[in-house]
Amino acid sequence: MKIVLRKVLFALPGLAVLILSLFADVLQIGNTNGVGTTQIAGIVVGILMMMLGVIFAGREASSNPGQQLSLKKKLVFSSCVVSCIMLILLVGFGIYESHRIYTIVTSKVWRGWIGSPHQPDRLLGYKAVSNGRGQHTFSIGPNIPMRYDSLGFRVPVDTTNNDRSQLRPTILFLGCSFTYGDACIAEETFPELVGQMSGGTALNAGKCSYGLGQMVFLARRLVSKFTPDFVVVQYSPWLIDRAMNPFMPSYFGRAPGPYYANNKKGELVLQPPLFRSMLYELPFDKFKGASNPGFMAFCNDVGAPLLIHDAWNMTRYRIQSMFGLVPAPTTDKRAVIRNGYEEIFNICRKNEAQIVLLVLGRSENRIEIPTALPVNDVLIVDAQTALIDRLEVGQKYQNAYAHWRGNPEVYIDGHPNAHAHSIIADELMSVISSK
């Protein structure tokens, strides 16, 4: 027993290095997400330290040379010990992570969605289900209904014509949750307001967590298909950041999305998602807000499949990255801006659609359009400046334009509220109506 204890003690430094390396992201060690070369080196060093510690402890524990195990047996023994420890750690982490997800999903104040309105997509990461319905949920107050038409555009819940009328002008909107109108009903969003004010057709292709990569893919799919008169293209700094990250923002699990990387020729190209996410296929609804959901049932139906799927695909991705089989995301933001927006603009020009660049932010900070972005024939709507200019003296941006509920009011969401959407719509209409 003393020998075993000694081996465990000698293995502890290596175990500590291994744990810190394996769970660096969880422990928020380092400046980047994902497994880098330093983290891989730490994992290898940790395993070697554990094995050497066990071997050294075994050597020190016996004073009788005749009782010493051979080096081969010591290596086998130490490998088994390390494997068992790693298995225990992985199972423990899996249970911990499953419980964290379980707590979020089953919470009565779940910030997410109810229903199954989304499905995986090989290029976008995820997209709307045709005629999909669901609800956005918040910590306070009523849920927000969400509905998509048969083509995947967001529409009001009570829309009678499922595919929208093809009244002119047809206006296609490309962007993220700001364009989608997160936390607002569809009728309050600027795409819907602009469609009504123009007497035309609004095609809202905005989606939560989308970045410039999805916007490019959607431009390729939709502009030639619908030949819109106007294409409103959102410009926000985070859209570029998301196009330089293989994963979209998510509450839990991995949500791969398109990202820009340099190919073997050094050319900047838009890469499809690394793998298919399971976030849109697992039965989360079965446990959302349930009175007695059962943790073990959740682990079996959701937790284990999700974590195993993500662990396998992330391990495969990291190994492929080590050997250069998967292109690493680019760090050249200027090139991403020019490449992404210029492609969208060129698609619009080819299909004789007027480009409208919509500038949006999330604070009192004004946004400058990078010089890398060619905007010679582009209508620019600086809605961010308009929002700032409409603030009353001393009024805070968040207080005026974010979502607040309750009495006293409590901040629940940072996306533009109905008031902000109406201002954005006015700014867009002032430009669109002039054309």
Steps between C-alpha positions, in 0.01 A plus 500: 500500500790732584657429162177588320466818704859593423438449128189716514690777679786490251249513213314804637722771342453341158129463568476870586674596174271264307182641656607860441583419138185299426263754651686820417197643318262412784737652755549804271877450480658661195381754247343281231236231477571149381808284539822670398857372482572611857196314629591184306854519636357535852287187453800298379725630778232428760464138384877450493538652846236265637662195344848597620362579844343156529821332379717700739268436792506126430877506492524690823238292676694173489840454663531144366623501142351156455156644561534773239270476202648506155494828310247355254261403781543840663414673173194280454393561858550876477316511166205320657502741795511802271224358279277433800558848636426659164185290462383606847574862418317483168195333655503752783526790260223350285269477802592853608440643153176303457374636832592856398302463175220326689476791745476752217245307298270412788512846657173689516689806380657322203643754250468320173222358293215252520406289203704368210510788251859435385691224326867437409632631170823389332599858407327727751541284809127525560197642324126539550267205463250560223181631666679462833352640820633552849537748784786702643506480878632756749565532872202732550178551312332330207664288234549646154343295217712415200381382163663431165328470165554210262812673364661552841438874536376637831137613483233611750311218668168601342631527143235358267710477184770258605750592231437874519352698212740597225412867508769740387744605621636169623753566776734224618656543845828326591637508853507348848260511796480880465344457157295201610366710789583288805275573801249684277191368330536494121262795455738724699816421303647744250477253205127461556450873557692590184297246302178657622609860450631432149188308398727222385631164612747452786708184493662476843788250476665614825573230759635498853877428524554550127813676379640628173562143381131409512410830337727417203354151461147641519581765239616221270176309560238773510587804290481329162196299610284792613658786299426758771490871423701574815734290713551640850836370625573540869844627598598444864850429637402165653385366163861502384624344825254213458625440146847443646382239751405140406227502765190712544392639839287249692381445855656156506640240265685567178330685217736491200457775244673617183829685540770657287838330460788499256520199270826334389540763229478777758157609377238612751198270467180442693510159667182302580430391860743245639229253591127465547369630832260292709353803678206511257422128503491396866172497701565809715129584502432182697683655796446874462307624799387147594381457860697179555730457202743252658874553468583143397240510223650829384850350497378206295295699248697824474812536713694187403419511124587870480826480694621181331417644158677829574799331668554266206470772236709750694776241553493417129510871413796567731699206367429606142602856589832377642586339168368783285211295364250766604577865421537723801278810527659811357606787726490760224184694586551755223513223238184337639312829487599568142456141379162440665323828437645541153364159400153592626519833317608336176215248519256787548648695208481197273129465582432876477407535865568826678737446794416661834767473768339520845745603775402375846670471839409426860624798699556878490805442279473618142618262227734591217479306177846355423683641201538140380130495418413624149182707529502711184151400383371395844227684691623536857250522785682592821229387739750490787558875479125558470437299817766694690374836374143421611600443861370757744752699699652274765315191375701178486507301177414172671213653695348640184550216254537170689219283641374563854213325677337487841413751771753626585644446154778245461741471208434174310654533154741726311353474152321804354151549641192610309592868538847439352353298214262783410792745480700259283198451273458878461864538402472220245181639351649847461756345263289232333210734424738739323575224250 
